[in-house]
Amino acid sequence: MTLHGKVALVTGAGRRVGRAIALALAGRGAAVAIHCRNSRADAESAAAEVAARGGRARVFAANLESIAESEALIAAVIEAFGRIDVLVNSASVFTRRALDEITERDWDAALAVNLKAPFFLARAAGAAMRRQGAGKIVSLSDIAARRPFLNYIPYSIAKAGLEAMTVALARALAPEVQVNAIALGVVAPSEDYDRAGLERLRRRIPARRFGTAGDAARAVIFLCEGTDFATGATLTLDGGRLID
Ligand SMILES: NC(=O)c1ccc[n+]([C@@H]2O[C@H](COP(=O)([O-])OP(=O)(O)OC[C@H]3O[C@@H](n4cnc5c(N)ncnc54)[C@H](OP(=O)(O)O)[C@@H]3O)[C@@H](O)[C@H]2O)c1
């Protein structure tokens, strides 16, 4: 599918990885719906950056803990742009908690934003894509789905569910819509990581480097434009960390 003239929604696109993905999609000629929750100013600046380069972008705010808001987000994008061709599920809750500290609230937030919202967003967007005859859904997963992080257990479980969702929806939305995931290693370390631990980790990764938001964005572009033959796949992008 070529991205030129298409419409792409990226969740959590005000900052960090989601922002890089939205800018990359705009760079390929797609109109971008930049979703945010709290980072409105960042999202507006991303939209302004797209406009300055001659592209089309609009900001949409929604709390993805709410299914009603998630479904309304898809409806608002279709209302604004007339269609939706690409959905990138990038918004995420990544909260550090030792096993004994995990509360029901932590569990619910991790599952709601990392798994439940992507499902309802994908179902609503997927229905529109099928009517149009084509579409791409890409969800940002994490190698924690396969090697859970001890201090991020609900997050890791949610990402494992996201990869199962990818397979289920790839089957359910075929043949019109391709549904894939990207399992990232470290690309933009969270601010609460300790620097010495990160440096030890970097030296253990076969690639001897962390990834970048650009690595993630290029993989999204590949799954949208580079092939229509991948579906139900999770592309691992971790510098070899899982094979270490
Ligand atoms: N960064 C990495 O190194 C890394 C590694 C592995 C996997 N990943 C995956 O790649 C994706 C992007 O990573 P990231 O580090 O850029 O993510 P992030 O900074 O942790 O979160 C992205 C955005 O998610 C949004 N969000 C959180 N809760 C929300 C809610 N209730 N409703 C709506 N939006 C909500 C926030 O938007 P607002 O700021 O607008 O509130 C936030 O800016 C994530 O799915 C992550 O799991 C990242």
Ligand as a Chemical Component Dictionary entry (heavy atoms), coordinates in Angstrom:
data_LIG
# 
_chem_comp.id                   LIG 
_chem_comp.type                 NON-POLYMER 
_chem_comp.pdbx_formal_charge   0 
_chem_comp.three_letter_code    LIG 
# 
loop_
_chem_comp_atom.comp_id 
_chem_comp_atom.atom_id 
_chem_comp_atom.alt_atom_id 
_chem_comp_atom.type_symbol 
_chem_comp_atom.charge 
_chem_comp_atom.model_Cartn_x 
_chem_comp_atom.model_Cartn_y 
_chem_comp_atom.model_Cartn_z 
_chem_comp_atom.pdbx_ordinal 
LIG N1  N1  N 0  10.753 3.533  24.459 1  
LIG C1  C1  C 0  11.280 2.326  24.326 2  
LIG O1  O1  O 0  12.505 2.130  24.408 3  
LIG C2  C2  C 0  10.366 1.171  24.041 4  
LIG C3  C3  C 0  10.883 -0.130 24.182 5  
LIG C4  C4  C 0  10.050 -1.202 23.913 6  
LIG C5  C5  C 0  8.745  -0.986 23.496 7  
LIG N2  N2  N 1  8.280  0.294  23.377 8  
LIG C6  C6  C 0  6.882  0.503  22.970 9  
LIG O2  O2  O 0  6.843  1.496  21.952 10 
LIG C7  C7  C 0  5.707  2.356  22.154 11 
LIG C8  C8  C 0  6.163  3.803  22.257 12 
LIG O3  O3  O 0  7.096  3.919  23.316 13 
LIG P1  P1  P 0  7.308  5.299  24.110 14 
LIG O4  O4  O 0  8.457  5.058  25.013 15 
LIG O5  O5  O -1 7.332  6.413  23.143 16 
LIG O6  O6  O 0  5.936  5.332  24.949 17 
LIG P2  P2  P 0  5.619  6.240  26.237 18 
LIG O7  O7  O 0  6.458  7.467  26.189 19 
LIG O8  O8  O 0  5.735  5.372  27.463 20 
LIG O9  O9  O 0  4.060  6.552  26.038 21 
LIG C9  C9  C 0  3.590  7.110  24.849 22 
LIG C10 C10 C 0  2.351  7.896  25.117 23 
LIG O10 O10 O 0  1.285  7.069  25.586 24 
LIG C11 C11 C 0  0.261  7.964  25.973 25 
LIG N3  N3  N 0  -0.656 7.428  26.995 26 
LIG C12 C12 C 0  -0.380 6.884  28.201 27 
LIG N4  N4  N 0  -1.527 6.633  28.871 28 
LIG C13 C13 C 0  -2.550 7.051  28.079 29 
LIG C14 C14 C 0  -3.963 7.059  28.193 30 
LIG N5  N5  N 0  -4.594 6.621  29.300 31 
LIG N6  N6  N 0  -4.697 7.563  27.167 32 
LIG C15 C15 C 0  -4.089 8.023  26.062 33 
LIG N7  N7  N 0  -2.762 8.037  25.889 34 
LIG C16 C16 C 0  -1.997 7.554  26.875 35 
LIG C17 C17 C 0  0.957  9.208  26.540 36 
LIG O11 O11 O 0  0.392  10.330 25.847 37 
LIG P3  P3  P 0  0.345  11.808 26.519 38 
LIG O12 O12 O 0  1.774  12.134 26.818 39 
LIG O13 O13 O 0  -0.270 12.640 25.459 40 
LIG O14 O14 O 0  -0.500 11.689 27.754 41 
LIG C18 C18 C 0  2.436  8.972  26.178 42 
LIG O15 O15 O 0  3.093  10.125 25.708 43 
LIG C19 C19 C 0  4.998  1.848  23.397 44 
LIG O16 O16 O 0  3.919  1.016  23.037 45 
LIG C20 C20 C 0  6.066  1.047  24.111 46 
LIG O17 O17 O 0  5.550  0.009  24.923 47 
LIG C21 C21 C 0  9.057  1.372  23.634 48 
# 
loop_
_chem_comp_bond.comp_id 
_chem_comp_bond.atom_id_1 
_chem_comp_bond.atom_id_2 
_chem_comp_bond.value_order 
_chem_comp_bond.pdbx_ordinal 
LIG N1  C1  SING 1  
LIG C1  O1  DOUB 2  
LIG C1  C2  SING 3  
LIG C2  C3  SING 4  
LIG C2  C21 DOUB 5  
LIG C3  C4  DOUB 6  
LIG C4  C5  SING 7  
LIG C5  N2  DOUB 8  
LIG N2  C6  SING 9  
LIG N2  C21 SING 10 
LIG C6  O2  SING 11 
LIG C6  C20 SING 12 
LIG O2  C7  SING 13 
LIG C7  C8  SING 14 
LIG C7  C19 SING 15 
LIG C8  O3  SING 16 
LIG O3  P1  SING 17 
LIG P1  O4  DOUB 18 
LIG P1  O5  SING 19 
LIG P1  O6  SING 20 
LIG O6  P2  SING 21 
LIG P2  O7  DOUB 22 
LIG P2  O8  SING 23 
LIG P2  O9  SING 24 
LIG O9  C9  SING 25 
LIG C9  C10 SING 26 
LIG C10 O10 SING 27 
LIG C10 C18 SING 28 
LIG O10 C11 SING 29 
LIG C11 N3  SING 30 
LIG C11 C17 SING 31 
LIG N3  C12 SING 32 
LIG N3  C16 SING 33 
LIG C12 N4  DOUB 34 
LIG N4  C13 SING 35 
LIG C13 C14 SING 36 
LIG C13 C16 DOUB 37 
LIG C14 N5  SING 38 
LIG C14 N6  DOUB 39 
LIG N6  C15 SING 40 
LIG C15 N7  DOUB 41 
LIG N7  C16 SING 42 
LIG C17 O11 SING 43 
LIG C17 C18 SING 44 
LIG O11 P3  SING 45 
LIG P3  O12 DOUB 46 
LIG P3  O13 SING 47 
LIG P3  O14 SING 48 
LIG C18 O15 SING 49 
LIG C19 O16 SING 50 
LIG C19 C20 SING 51 
LIG C20 O17 SING 52 
# 
